């Protein structure tokens, strides 16, 4: 029930009033009330008179009822009066008992009347976050007729801007509301502009800016807002002249409005003037309930100058006088809350009525006038004690809370509720975790560990919800939420150098999220070496291991120029009181190149072969100027084959006559005409009559050779063969491939081939990665190994590159 505590004769304070979404633009109108003899603003005066005339009802006031409406045209008419169906309304006549107006009452028609009976002090909903105003709106009353403030009739819009992953943690410029008991109906919401988020759709009434849920609300909803308008912005703001309504005003009320406007120079002056007029000429006492019967409540109150009225009388008269002055104003039924608290439970006796004024720039603004404090403290203190709570709850399981509730004398309380919270600290602001019922002084509830609660130490808080007799009390023992862990290693494969990196992540097995700031021990079997590393952001860790730390190691592979070591290691997380232990093992094969031996060998080789090489070069150049004439047998007896070296000028050759085909049977189809140096090459000849012959040649020097078939001085046919060193060919083509990769990834000269391959992995399909891995294996053999690169290696390398390119 709507109950007003005694506020005395003091007026309201709008220093906290405002609306979300307005700009800071200010006009040059003078603030505050002005002396009657001060300079007038003629333009503003004309505007006031124009809007008063536009909104005044054309019919003559009959002296019995006043009425008006919001943006719907026409009004309700005179004579027999019927409340429109399905519209909430409030009766100010003082004749009836006031029903409850809790959150989610869900009734199609709500008639709210004033009574001196106290509304019950029972919990309605939780509020998390600092609200932009000290009010929460439930029902808006746009129209007044025959002692009834009535909501405007409108069709709702369905809001389907829901969010399945609502964050229930506290955040700035955001308010979260959660019902104590699952409810439907009108939802308490903020004033001003805000975004509404919930898991299912709700109805939005655009004109009144209210929300209604046909479905039961059993979880929290969110309202994110921008900063509210402050007192000084309102002083310079104009009200909305485009908001239309009509109002019947008796002559004596017109005189009151004229007198108020006479001393004003701005819309805000009128607003303050109306408030000051009521506080100066009437007494505010919420213990008084005026019974107006069939007489109009507002007119009766205003005519009784010097009389006493309660807050509803003052709010109604305030709204009516502003509308008569051309200022759009309406009444709101909702709740008064503590704007300075980041978390609070709102009780039913905090039901409140207050006016809203529509400003041109800021929209509807709640006005804190004739304020009273609806807060209530029950007389009897209580003791809430959690007697048992699970010391540990593993993620994915549940925990049980048991406790007792008594008064200070040990009397067991009954039919009450306790809210259970799970807080990282006692001072954390958060919505409740669950609600437990108290029977015969005891409560017990089993709660699932929510997915969004990470492992850690928490306070399990039990807060008793108050009623008219018993005050709240709290108990807060500690509980641990634990979880399994696992260590995930990144496989480094084979590494070339004197060091390698052990890297990976420590993972919460339940959520698959990394866990930071925990120590992981690393051991190397067969040695006395032990070390440790701390997990960092997202649980990642990394440690560089140098071969020098191991002293003398026995290589698994031992060559003159290179040695290979297989380093095994074990990783162990010992666990904490929150995180369970885990372990894993891994190994890395590392090639250590003996550069000193390589340098010495190269120096020796250069010394030994330098002289013969010079002689051979001279002889080779002489040989390149000669043609090799090869006699052909059988059907080619009258022809000859010429093998020309790189330096022979073929530019003047006549057009080839394709009478004889030259083939290289050792080179498979699809591969280029490339052969290895110092490898025997079979050259096959075949004419159109299928006569065949072949020659075997060894090429001891790299280069491109032309195979020609001559008949006398004329050339019949020709085919080129390129003689290469397979190792050099693999390295050259590999460099070209890496150059292409550098266009998409960051490659530097210090990176190994395996590191480059790892960077490429995230950009490749499984098939392309497998092919590229084969290519890099051959490249590593060519770059790091002293083993020969065979024809088979070259063919596999070439085929893999062609296959990789075909998938691009």
Protein Blocks (a to p, Z undefined) as FASTA:
>chain_A
ZZdddebjadcdfklgccehiafbdcfbdehjddfkbccdfklmmmmmmmmmmmpcfbdc
ehlaccdddfbghijoehjddddehiacddfklpaccddddehklpabdcddddfbdcdd
ddfbdcedjdfbfcdcfbdcfbgcehiacdddddddddfbbcfbbcfbdcehiacdddfb
dcedjddddedjdddddfbdcdddfklopacdfbdcfbdcdddddddddfklmmmpccdf
klgcdddddfklmmmmmmmmmmpcbfklmmmmmmmmmmmmcccdfkbccdekjacfklmm
mmmghiacdfklmmmmmmmmmmmnopacdddddddddfkbcbdcddfklgccddddddfk
lopadddehiacfbdcdfbdcddddfbdcfbdcehiacddddddddfkopacehiacddd
ddfbfklccddfbdcddeehiacddddddfklccddddddddddddfkbccddddddddd
ddddddddddekjaedjbdcdddddddfklopacehiacddddehiabdcdddddehhia
cddddfklnopaddfbdcfkbccdddddddddebiakbccdddddddddddddfklmmmm
mmmmmmmmmmmmmmmmmmmmmmmmpccddddehjllmgccddddfklcfklpccdddfbc
cddfklcghiacdddehiacddddddfkopacddddddfbgcdddddddehjbcfbdcdd
ddddfklmmmmmmmmmmmmmmmmmccdfkbcfklmmmmmmmmpcfklmmmmmmmmmmmmm
mmmpmbdcdfklmmmmmmmmmmmmmmZZ
